[in-house]
Amino acid sequence: MLEFCCVSGWLVLMLVCWSPAASGTNVVIQRDAQFDMTYDDTVTSDNQTIYSYNHTVSRNKTEGVRVSVELLSESAVSPVLFVVRQKQAVLSFQVPLILRGLYQRKYQYTQVGRTLCQPPTKAVAETQFFYVDVSTLSSAGIHYQLRVSRVDSFTLQTDRNSASMRRRPNHSSSSMCFLTCGHSDREGKLAETSLLVMSIQDIQCPVYDLDNNVAFIGMYQTMTTTAAITVQRKDFPSNSFYVVVVVKTEDEACGGPLRFYPLLPDELLDAGNRSKTLDVIVSPAINSEVYVMGMLFCLGIFLSFYLLTFLVACVENKRMNRKREGLLNPDASPAETASLLGKAPVSPYEYGSFADNGSTLSSEAVTDSLASADGNYGYMDRSLESVARSRQESLSSVEEDDYDTLADIDSDKNIVRTKKFLCVSDLARKDKRILSKKYQIYFWNIATIAVFYALPVIQLVITYQTVVNVTGNQDICYYNFLCAHPLGALSSFNNILSNLGYVMLGLLFLLIVLQRDILHNRALERNESTALECGIPKHFGLYYAMGTALMMEGLLSACYHVCPNYTNFQFDTSFMYMIAGLCMLKLYQKRHPDINASAYSAYACLAAVIFFSVLGVVFGKGNTAFWIVFSVIHILATMLLSTQLYYMGRWRLDSGILRRILYVIYTDCIRQCSGPMYIDRMVLLVMGNIVNWSLASYGLIKRPNDFASYLLAIAICNLLLYFAFYIIMKLRSGERIQCLALVCILFTAVVWGFALFFFFQGLSTWQKTPAESREHNRECILLSFFDDHDIWHFLSSIAMFGSFLVLLTMDDDLDTVQRDKIYVF
């Protein structure tokens, strides 16, 4: 009886479980399928079809399998689900396939192709099965086609011919590549400009090969016509990887303006015929010997400048020793002795002589009196003891503005600075010790700025590089991928190494300045007349600041090239503005030591320039209002600076400025037309205003996209204009340029020309999308390690170093000339 009850219970349970099946028809059809055969079939919610495939998997041979599906029914209410079951992976997709673009725009595809990965096997050969299940929830029949085929050229090898393939957004593609060397470069070249994503993934199943999941693992980058990814062995322990290529549904997915905005978000869009043919090339990357050669080449170039500087210093020291021996030689001629004592010889020409009878001289105690009534400057002999005594008296006060506290001296200052012809002695009246301290502030300020600027920059670029390495998104950084050689965690080591020249040559310049500073201080301690009363006043603070700025330019440029992009461009340009500004200040300081700008005001102005640079990059692209405001500020700043330079600082910007301007216009232009009092200064300022007004007009009309380069061009144009004016006026005043300075000028000009040629090659640009930027990428051109931009780094660092040497040596011919013989311009 008990057994009968148990059997009855099981029967009831079976009836309950199978009652749904009895009420409806759900037929499962399984059929053996063959490769390279097309199956036309229909599927409904009442039937499910399973296709069974078998193939031989070899451990020594890798084959790819491709599943292609096309939906033939035009108005399918429900999608058809395809599930591919492999030994160690399951892949599913629906047809129609819906891919989403920007703003959730939907693109529908009725043809879908997926590439299957090969399951691993330990046997030499093994027969494996995989199944394709087809099902739907549609009550109406949906007609479809299914085809499974083997993929030709699925395996890529280094040093082999390239693989050509044609892909669409709904047809994914993957190939397997085996590494045969330390690194390998993956390069894709395309005939069309449709956007696609190239991904490098580890060997695992399933392969992420759809538009919405291709970025999940591995490394990837977008491309239009050219792309390259450097693969390192350490990232793929199995010595093989998948190359996945996916065509995007729309080009705007990776940046750029939208062609239109969808009005109906649920409306399905037609993507059109977005197909792409590409060639995939696998080539071995450079080996460690090329890395070593590149580093040795870089070090060798810049160490040679140290050696050359040492040889020049030895020759110069030997010449100076001979000069001192000549000073003690009793047979020396009076002219030679006068020259060695700091006295200008009578022939062959007289420094600073002018034909204008209205010339006047400085009233300073150490200034020589007039030797003749026609305005030619004479020289009154003076012993070393008297010079030492006057020097000792001048050091009794250490306040920079002591003479400004007395009314008569203040009046004298106003008179001196408004003379028609000024000499350096007129503008070198303040105490040297205080001026040296004033100009040393330039160095300490820029050193402080460098520390506070560099530390967060280094931290930020390390974070950028970490994000790139972890996510695999190579669209973050704008490298020249065709010549980007990784080392350790750095993706483009060669672009960082090439900045070494700025640091090494900046340090060398600091050593040269330090040596000159020491020699000058020793000469002052010996009370030499040439150091006390001759030549351009020696203030080395700005030189130290220039050398520090050059070193910081190298450091920050290297930081920028760790991951160059839109958000950190300022790292590479900030100290370029600093260098240009410091060079102009140094040129002005040479002949105007008393009235040069303080470090605080100078750096405040440079900070304003950098501030406008950031605003221009962020808001200036196509913004007419910004360009109008900037052009007005540019012109006003040019006019204010021109007034400051013309009147030597003897004017005030206050409420009465407009009244004084109108009065000058009335008296000098309307009532009596008279020429400018300071013709040379006026010529420079007129030329400067023409250049700056032209640049402002160009910016307002053209509105260039690269505002940072535009602003840097303004600074460089003004620097070159002032430098050319200085050289011309120096020669016009009867001065000469010594051989060393002339060699530096010619050498620097030639190097700058070659440097600018390589700079304008434009290997990448963050003003475009990452894919568009890669269209400008080029191969390495030097030692298979350095590209055009690296050569720009080499040459520009040498050119900047040469420019600094020109500023340092161009007035060496005046070292034995009294300061009241040196003309101010």
ZAMARGU-4260 file (C-alpha; in steps of 0.2 Angstrom, whole numbers, plus 5000, padded with zeros to 4 digits):
<rodrens>
0) 5000/5000/5000 | 5014/5012/5004 | 5023/5008/4988 | 5007/5012/4978 | 5005/5029/4987
5) 5023/5033/4982 | 5021/5028/4964 | 5005/5038/4963 | 5014/5054/4970 | 5027/5053/4957
10) 5015/5052/4943 | 5006/5067/4949 | 5022/5076/4951 | 5027/5072/4933 | 5010/5077/4926
15) 5012/5094/4935 | 5030/5096/4928 | 5025/5091/4910 | 5008/5100/4909 | 5015/5116/4900
20) 5024/5105/4887 | 5007/5097/4884 | 4998/5113/4882 | 5011/5121/4869 | 5023/5115/4856
25) 5042/5120/4858 | 5052/5110/4846 | 5071/5109/4847 | 5079/5105/4831 | 5097/5099/4831
30) 5107/5097/4815 | 5125/5093/4810 | 5132/5108/4801 | 5146/5110/4789 | 5159/5124/4787
35) 5157/5136/4772 | 5139/5131/4770 | 5125/5144/4770 | 5109/5138/4780 | 5092/5147/4776
40) 5080/5144/4790 | 5065/5151/4799 | 5063/5152/4818 | 5048/5156/4829 | 5044/5156/4847
45) 5038/5138/4845 | 5055/5131/4838 | 5073/5132/4842 | 5087/5127/4830 | 5104/5121/4836
50) 5118/5119/4823 | 5132/5107/4828 | 5150/5110/4821 | 5165/5100/4824 | 5183/5104/4819
55) 5201/5099/4824 | 5210/5110/4835 | 5229/5108/4834 | 5241/5114/4847 | 5254/5120/4834
60) 5241/5128/4823 | 5229/5142/4826 | 5213/5144/4816 | 5200/5157/4817 | 5181/5153/4815
65) 5169/5166/4809 | 5150/5166/4812 | 5140/5177/4799 | 5121/5180/4801 | 5109/5189/4790
70) 5091/5193/4794 | 5080/5192/4779 | 5063/5196/4786 | 5061/5215/4784 | 5049/5219/4799
75) 5054/5208/4813 | 5045/5213/4829 | 5057/5203/4840 | 5075/5200/4838 | 5083/5183/4835
80) 5095/5178/4848 | 5111/5168/4843 | 5121/5159/4856 | 5138/5151/4852 | 5143/5138/4865
85) 5161/5133/4865 | 5171/5122/4876 | 5177/5136/4887 | 5167/5151/4882 | 5149/5156/4877
90) 5146/5171/4865 | 5128/5178/4862 | 5122/5192/4851 | 5105/5197/4844 | 5100/5202/4826
95) 5095/5215/4822 | 5110/5222/4831 | 5107/5239/4839 | 5123/5250/4842 | 5122/5267/4850
100) 5131/5282/4846 | 5132/5299/4854 | 5117/5306/4863 | 5110/5288/4863 | 5107/5288/4844
105) 5103/5271/4838 | 5110/5262/4823 | 5102/5245/4817 | 5111/5231/4808 | 5103/5216/4801
110) 5119/5208/4796 | 5131/5203/4810 | 5148/5194/4809 | 5157/5188/4825 | 5175/5180/4826
115) 5177/5165/4838 | 5193/5162/4848 | 5201/5146/4848 | 5199/5136/4864 | 5216/5130/4871
120) 5221/5112/4870 | 5235/5102/4878 | 5235/5088/4865 | 5244/5089/4849 | 5227/5087/4840
125) 5209/5087/4847 | 5192/5087/4839 | 5181/5099/4847 | 5162/5104/4845 | 5154/5120/4846
130) 5135/5124/4844 | 5125/5139/4837 | 5108/5140/4845 | 5095/5151/4836 | 5079/5156/4846
135) 5066/5170/4846 | 5051/5176/4856 | 5042/5181/4840 | 5026/5171/4836 | 5028/5175/4817
140) 5042/5166/4808 | 5058/5176/4805 | 5069/5171/4790 | 5088/5171/4792 | 5104/5165/4785
145) 5118/5157/4794 | 5136/5153/4788 | 5151/5147/4798 | 5168/5148/4790 | 5186/5147/4794
150) 5196/5163/4794 | 5211/5165/4782 | 5226/5173/4788 | 5220/5173/4806 | 5238/5171/4812
155) 5250/5186/4810 | 5269/5184/4812 | 5282/5197/4813 | 5293/5201/4798 | 5279/5194/4787
160) 5268/5202/4774 | 5254/5212/4780 | 5236/5206/4781 | 5223/5215/4772 | 5205/5215/4778
165) 5189/5224/4776 | 5177/5228/4790 | 5161/5236/4795 | 5153/5241/4812 | 5142/5226/4812
170) 5157/5214/4807 | 5170/5212/4821 | 5188/5207/4817 | 5201/5199/4826 | 5218/5191/4822
175) 5231/5182/4833 | 5249/5188/4833 | 5264/5178/4840 | 5278/5188/4847 | 5295/5183/4841
180) 5305/5197/4849 | 5306/5209/4864 | 5293/5221/4857 | 5283/5222/4841 | 5275/5237/4833
185) 5257/5235/4827 | 5253/5247/4813 | 5237/5249/4803 | 5235/5259/4787 | 5219/5263/4779
190) 5212/5268/4762 | 5196/5276/4769 | 5194/5289/4783 | 5180/5281/4793 | 5184/5280/4811
195) 5188/5263/4819 | 5196/5256/4835 | 5211/5245/4835 | 5213/5235/4851 | 5227/5223/4857
200) 5220/5210/4869 | 5227/5195/4878 | 5223/5178/4872 | 5207/5174/4881 | 5189/5170/4877
205) 5178/5178/4873 | 5186/5192/4862 | 5179/5209/4865 | 5175/5214/4848 | 5160/5225/4848
210) 5158/5244/4847 | 5152/5244/4865 | 5165/5233/4873 | 5181/5234/4863 | 5188/5245/4876
215) 5185/5234/4891 | 5202/5225/4891 | 5220/5227/4883 | 5226/5243/4874 | 5216/5252/4861
220) 5217/5268/4850 | 5206/5276/4837 | 5211/5279/4820 | 5206/5286/4803 | 5220/5282/4791
225) 5235/5277/4802 | 5238/5270/4819 | 5252/5261/4828 | 5253/5252/4845 | 5269/5246/4852
230) 5267/5229/4861 | 5279/5224/4875 | 5283/5206/4879 | 5280/5209/4898 | 5262/5213/4895
235) 5259/5197/4886 | 5267/5182/4895 | 5260/5170/4882 | 5270/5178/4868 | 5254/5181/4858
240) 5239/5192/4858 | 5224/5196/4848 | 5222/5211/4836 | 5204/5217/4836 | 5198/5230/4823
245) 5181/5238/4825 | 5173/5251/4814 | 5164/5264/4824 | 5146/5269/4820 | 5150/5287/4818
250) 5165/5297/4816 | 5160/5310/4830 | 5161/5296/4843 | 5180/5301/4845 | 5178/5320/4845
255) 5174/5333/4832 | 5158/5342/4828 | 5141/5333/4826 | 5133/5334/4809 | 5116/5334/4817
260) 5107/5332/4833 | 5093/5319/4834 | 5075/5325/4837 | 5068/5308/4841 | 5080/5298/4852
265) 5071/5282/4849 | 5072/5283/4830 | 5083/5271/4822 | 5096/5279/4810 | 5104/5272/4795
270) 5123/5271/4796 | 5125/5270/4778 | 5139/5260/4770 | 5153/5262/4783 | 5166/5249/4777
275) 5184/5250/4779 | 5199/5242/4771 | 5215/5241/4780 | 5232/5233/4780 | 5239/5227/4796
280) 5258/5226/4797 | 5268/5218/4811 | 5286/5223/4813 | 5299/5221/4826 | 5303/5235/4838
285) 5320/5242/4841 | 5331/5232/4853 | 5341/5237/4868 | 5356/5242/4858 | 5347/5256/4849
290) 5341/5262/4866 | 5359/5263/4872 | 5365/5271/4856 | 5351/5284/4858 | 5356/5288/4876
295) 5375/5289/4872 | 5372/5300/4857 | 5361/5312/4867 | 5374/5313/4881 | 5389/5314/4869
300) 5381/5330/4860 | 5379/5340/4876 | 5395/5334/4885 | 5404/5340/4870 | 5398/5358/4874
305) 5406/5356/4891 | 5422/5351/4883 | 5422/5365/4871 | 5418/5377/4885 | 5433/5371/4895
310) 5445/5373/4881 | 5438/5391/4877 | 5440/5395/4896 | 5458/5389/4896 | 5462/5399/4880
315) 5454/5414/4888 | 5463/5412/4905 | 5479/5411/4896 | 5476/5427/4886 | 5471/5436/4902
320) 5487/5430/4910 | 5497/5437/4896 | 5487/5453/4897 | 5492/5455/4916 | 5510/5452/4912
325) 5509/5465/4899 | 5503/5477/4912 | 5518/5474/4922 | 5530/5476/4907 | 5540/5492/4908
330) 5542/5492/4889 | 5523/5493/4886 | 5517/5508/4876 | 5507/5521/4884 | 5492/5517/4873
335) 5493/5499/4879 | 5495/5504/4897 | 5480/5515/4896 | 5470/5502/4889 | 5474/5489/4902
340) 5471/5502/4916 | 5453/5505/4909 | 5457/5521/4899 | 5451/5522/4881 | 5465/5525/4868
345) 5464/5541/4858 | 5464/5532/4841 | 5458/5524/4830 | 5441/5532/4835 | 5433/5540/4850
350) 5419/5531/4859 | 5402/5540/4860 | 5407/5556/4851 | 5392/5565/4843 | 5391/5579/4831
355) 5377/5587/4841 | 5384/5602/4851 | 5370/5601/4863 | 5377/5585/4871 | 5379/5585/4890
360) 5387/5574/4902 | 5383/5566/4918 | 5386/5576/4934 | 5391/5561/4944 | 5407/5562/4954
365) 5416/5549/4944 | 5411/5555/4927 | 5424/5564/4917 | 5422/5582/4912 | 5422/5588/4894
370) 5438/5589/4885 | 5432/5601/4871 | 5418/5613/4867 | 5412/5603/4852 | 5404/5589/4863
375) 5417/5576/4861 | 5421/5566/4877 | 5438/5567/4884 | 5446/5557/4897 | 5455/5563/4913
380) 5469/5552/4920 | 5466/5545/4937 | 5477/5534/4948 | 5471/5518/4955 | 5472/5525/4972
385) 5459/5539/4968 | 5448/5526/4960 | 5449/5515/4975 | 5445/5530/4987 | 5430/5535/4977
390) 5424/5517/4977 | 5426/5516/4996 | 5416/5532/4998 | 5402/5526/4986 | 5401/5510/4997
395) 5397/5520/5013 | 5379/5519/5009 | 5370/5503/5005 | 5353/5510/5001 | 5347/5509/4983
400) 5337/5525/4983 | 5348/5536/4995 | 5351/5550/4983 | 5332/5551/4980 | 5329/5557/4998
405) 5336/5574/4994 | 5327/5587/4984 | 5342/5592/4974 | 5347/5575/4969 | 5330/5570/4964
410) 5329/5585/4953 | 5346/5580/4946 | 5339/5563/4942 | 5325/5570/4932 | 5337/5581/4922
415) 5349/5567/4919 | 5336/5555/4912 | 5329/5568/4900 | 5345/5573/4892 | 5346/5571/4873
420) 5361/5560/4874 | 5363/5548/4888 | 5378/5538/4893 | 5379/5522/4904 | 5386/5532/4918
425) 5370/5542/4919 | 5360/5527/4922 | 5372/5518/4933 | 5372/5530/4948 | 5365/5518/4961
430) 5375/5508/4973 | 5381/5492/4964 | 5379/5481/4980 | 5361/5485/4981 | 5357/5483/4963
435) 5366/5466/4963 | 5354/5461/4978 | 5340/5468/4968 | 5344/5458/4953 | 5348/5442/4963
440) 5329/5442/4967 | 5326/5437/4949 | 5335/5421/4952 | 5328/5417/4969 | 5310/5421/4963
445) 5312/5409/4948 | 5319/5396/4959 | 5305/5397/4971 | 5292/5397/4956 | 5301/5382/4949
450) 5299/5371/4964 | 5281/5375/4967 | 5277/5373/4949 | 5287/5357/4946 | 5281/5346/4960
455) 5262/5346/4956 | 5267/5344/4938 | 5277/5329/4941 | 5264/5321/4951 | 5250/5325/4938
460) 5260/5317/4923 | 5264/5302/4934 | 5245/5300/4936 | 5242/5302/4918 | 5255/5289/4913
465) 5247/5277/4926 | 5230/5280/4919 | 5236/5276/4902 | 5245/5260/4907 | 5230/5254/4918
470) 5216/5258/4906 | 5225/5255/4890 | 5217/5270/4882 | 5230/5277/4871 | 5219/5291/4865
475) 5223/5301/4881 | 5241/5306/4875 | 5246/5313/4859 | 5262/5304/4854 | 5270/5301/4838
480) 5265/5283/4839 | 5276/5278/4824 | 5291/5284/4834 | 5286/5281/4852 | 5299/5270/4861
485) 5293/5264/4878 | 5305/5261/4893 | 5298/5255/4909 | 5282/5264/4913 | 5285/5278/4901
490) 5276/5276/4884 | 5288/5288/4874 | 5305/5288/4882 | 5314/5296/4867 | 5303/5312/4868
495) 5308/5313/4886 | 5326/5310/4884 | 5328/5323/4870 | 5324/5336/4883 | 5341/5332/4892
500) 5349/5346/4882 | 5339/5360/4890 | 5345/5354/4908 | 5363/5351/4903 | 5366/5367/4894
505) 5356/5377/4906 | 5368/5370/4920 | 5383/5374/4909 | 5377/5392/4906 | 5375/5394/4925
510) 5393/5388/4927 | 5399/5400/4914 | 5390/5414/4923 | 5397/5409/4940 | 5414/5409/4933
515) 5412/5427/4927 | 5404/5432/4943 | 5419/5426/4953 | 5432/5434/4942 | 5422/5451/4943
520) 5421/5450/4961 | 5440/5447/4963 | 5443/5461/4951 | 5432/5472/4963 | 5442/5466/4978
525) 5458/5471/4969 | 5450/5488/4965 | 5454/5487/4947 | 5448/5502/4937 | 5441/5491/4923
530) 5429/5483/4935 | 5425/5499/4944 | 5422/5511/4931 | 5423/5503/4914 | 5411/5493/4903
535) 5393/5488/4905 | 5389/5486/4924 | 5390/5468/4929 | 5374/5462/4937 | 5373/5443/4935
540) 5356/5440/4944 | 5346/5440/4927 | 5359/5428/4920 | 5356/5416/4934 | 5338/5417/4931
545) 5339/5414/4913 | 5350/5398/4916 | 5337/5392/4929 | 5323/5395/4917 | 5332/5385/4903
550) 5334/5370/4915 | 5316/5371/4920 | 5310/5372/4902 | 5319/5355/4900 | 5311/5347/4915
555) 5294/5354/4911 | 5295/5349/4893 | 5300/5332/4898 | 5285/5331/4910 | 5273/5337/4896
560) 5280/5324/4884 | 5276/5310/4897 | 5258/5312/4891 | 5256/5327/4879 | 5238/5332/4878
565) 5226/5347/4879 | 5226/5349/4898 | 5244/5350/4901 | 5251/5360/4886 | 5255/5374/4898
570) 5269/5364/4906 | 5279/5366/4890 | 5276/5384/4886 | 5276/5393/4903 | 5295/5394/4904
575) 5296/5399/4886 | 5287/5415/4890 | 5299/5417/4905 | 5314/5415/4894 | 5308/5427/4881
580) 5304/5440/4895 | 5320/5438/4904 | 5330/5440/4888 | 5321/5456/4884 | 5324/5462/4902
585) 5343/5458/4901 | 5345/5468/4885 | 5337/5483/4893 | 5346/5481/4909 | 5363/5482/4900
590) 5362/5500/4897 | 5348/5505/4909 | 5354/5496/4926 | 5346/5509/4937 | 5328/5509/4929
595) 5326/5491/4925 | 5310/5483/4931 | 5310/5474/4948 | 5308/5455/4949 | 5291/5456/4957
600) 5283/5467/4943 | 5292/5457/4930 | 5286/5440/4936 | 5268/5448/4939 | 5268/5453/4920
605) 5274/5436/4915 | 5260/5428/4926 | 5247/5439/4917 | 5254/5433/4900 | 5252/5414/4906
610) 5235/5418/4912 | 5229/5425/4896 | 5237/5410/4887 | 5226/5398/4897 | 5211/5409/4894
615) 5215/5409/4875 | 5217/5390/4874 | 5201/5387/4884 | 5190/5401/4877 | 5198/5408/4862
620) 5194/5396/4849 | 5182/5405/4837 | 5177/5417/4851 | 5176/5434/4843 | 5173/5443/4860
625) 5189/5436/4868 | 5199/5441/4853 | 5192/5458/4853 | 5196/5460/4872 | 5214/5453/4870
630) 5218/5464/4855 | 5213/5479/4864 | 5223/5474/4880 | 5238/5470/4868 | 5238/5487/4860
635) 5235/5496/4876 | 5249/5487/4884 | 5261/5491/4869 | 5257/5509/4870 | 5260/5510/4889
640) 5276/5501/4888 | 5281/5512/4874 | 5278/5528/4884 | 5288/5520/4899 | 5303/5516/4888
645) 5303/5533/4879 | 5302/5544/4894 | 5314/5532/4904 | 5300/5530/4918 | 5299/5549/4920
650) 5280/5550/4918 | 5265/5545/4929 | 5249/5536/4925 | 5236/5546/4935 | 5220/5556/4933
655) 5230/5569/4924 | 5237/5558/4910 | 5224/5563/4897 | 5226/5581/4900 | 5245/5580/4898
660) 5243/5569/4882 | 5232/5583/4874 | 5244/5596/4879 | 5259/5588/4871 | 5249/5585/4855
665) 5244/5603/4855 | 5261/5610/4858 | 5272/5598/4848 | 5260/5594/4834 | 5247/5608/4831
670) 5255/5624/4838 | 5273/5620/4833 | 5277/5604/4823 | 5293/5597/4831 | 5302/5581/4829
675) 5305/5569/4843 | 5319/5573/4855 | 5325/5555/4856 | 5325/5549/4838 | 5333/5532/4841
680) 5321/5527/4854 | 5307/5533/4844 | 5312/5523/4829 | 5313/5507/4840 | 5296/5511/4848
685) 5288/5515/4831 | 5294/5498/4824 | 5288/5489/4839 | 5271/5497/4838 | 5269/5492/4820
690) 5274/5474/4823 | 5263/5473/4838 | 5248/5481/4830 | 5250/5470/4815 | 5250/5454/4826
695) 5235/5460/4835 | 5226/5463/4819 | 5231/5446/4813 | 5224/5438/4828 | 5208/5448/4827
700) 5205/5443/4809 | 5212/5425/4808 | 5209/5420/4826 | 5221/5406/4825 | 5217/5390/4835
705) 5234/5388/4843 | 5233/5403/4854 | 5248/5397/4865 | 5260/5397/4849 | 5252/5414/4844
710) 5256/5422/4861 | 5274/5415/4860 | 5276/5422/4843 | 5272/5439/4849 | 5285/5437/4863
715) 5298/5431/4851 | 5295/5444/4838 | 5297/5458/4851 | 5313/5450/4857 | 5320/5448/4840
720) 5316/5466/4836 | 5324/5473/4851 | 5339/5462/4848 | 5341/5468/4830 | 5339/5486/4836
725) 5353/5483/4850 | 5365/5476/4837 | 5362/5490/4824 | 5363/5504/4837 | 5379/5496/4845
730) 5388/5496/4828 | 5381/5514/4824 | 5388/5520/4840 | 5406/5515/4834 | 5407/5499/4845
735) 5412/5483/4839 | 5408/5465/4841 | 5422/5453/4846 | 5426/5437/4837 | 5418/5426/4851
740) 5402/5435/4851 | 5401/5436/4832 | 5404/5417/4831 | 5390/5414/4844 | 5378/5425/4834
745) 5381/5417/4817 | 5381/5399/4825 | 5365/5403/4834 | 5356/5410/4819 | 5360/5395/4809
750) 5354/5383/4823 | 5338/5392/4825 | 5334/5391/4807 | 5336/5372/4807 | 5327/5370/4823
755) 5312/5380/4817 | 5312/5369/4801 | 5310/5353/4812 | 5297/5362/4824 | 5285/5365/4810
760) 5284/5347/4804 | 5270/5345/4816 | 5270/5326/4820 | 5255/5327/4832 | 5243/5340/4838
765) 5231/5341/4852 | 5220/5353/4843 | 5212/5339/4833 | 5205/5322/4839 | 5217/5308/4843
770) 5213/5299/4827 | 5216/5314/4816 | 5232/5318/4826 | 5239/5301/4821 | 5237/5306/4803
775) 5253/5317/4805 | 5263/5304/4814 | 5280/5299/4805 | 5294/5287/4807 | 5310/5290/4816
780) 5323/5299/4806 | 5338/5298/4818 | 5346/5282/4824 | 5329/5274/4822 | 5326/5282/4839
785) 5323/5300/4837 | 5309/5309/4827 | 5308/5327/4820 | 5302/5334/4837 | 5316/5326/4846
790) 5328/5335/4834 | 5319/5351/4838 | 5323/5348/4856 | 5341/5345/4852 | 5343/5361/4841
795) 5332/5373/4851 | 5341/5369/4867 | 5358/5372/4858 | 5350/5388/4850 | 5344/5395/4867
800) 5361/5391/4875 | 5369/5401/4860 | 5357/5415/4862 | 5361/5416/4881 | 5380/5417/4876
805) 5377/5431/4864 | 5369/5441/4878 | 5383/5437/4889 | 5397/5441/4877 | 5391/5454/4865
810) 5397/5469/4875 | 5414/5462/4880 | 5422/5474/4869 | 5417/5488/4881 | 5426/5480/4896
815) 5440/5493/4895 | 5430/5508/4890 | 5424/5521/4902 | 5405/5521/4906 | 5404/5539/4901
820) 5410/5534/4883 | 5396/5521/4881 | 5380/5527/4873 | 5363/5522/4880 | 5350/5516/4867
</rodrens>
